[in-house]
Amino acid sequence: MKHSPAFLKIVEDAKSRIQEADFRDIKRRLDTRDKITLVDVREESEWAQGHLPGAVHLGKGVIERDVEQAFPDKDVPLVLYCGGGYRSALAADNLQKMGYTNVISMDGGWRGWTDAGFPVEKPDLDSK
């Protein structure tokens, strides 16, 4: 997907203030049972097609509204991811502005994770 220059500009601005970690680093942290919570900020339709194991869904459109109810402890380690790392960077920047102190945006996102063949959870369509 080709992103517009204005969108890329605000993403780069956000990335100048946030912490990022490559999807491989996040996989290693999960493998060592590091205490992190994965937060999928993609759209509901993207989430429904599959997501990282154990992730919770707080879409970018509602994360600022709902995050304090979902995670009242502003020091909780949160790893945000999206398709490639742009929307999660924007969301991480906003969470930091809201006082969250331990937020990481996963660079590479869903595409990097799935391209590497890492495990995913998909909905059980038979249970519906």
Buried (B, 14 or more C-beta within 10 A) or exposed (E): EEEEEEEEEBBEEBBEEBEBBEBBBBBEBBEEEEEBBBBBBBBEEBBEEEBBEEBBBBBBEEBBEEBBEBBEEBEBBBBBBBBBBBBBBBBBBBBBEEEBEBBBBBBBBBBBBBEEEBEBEEEEEEEE
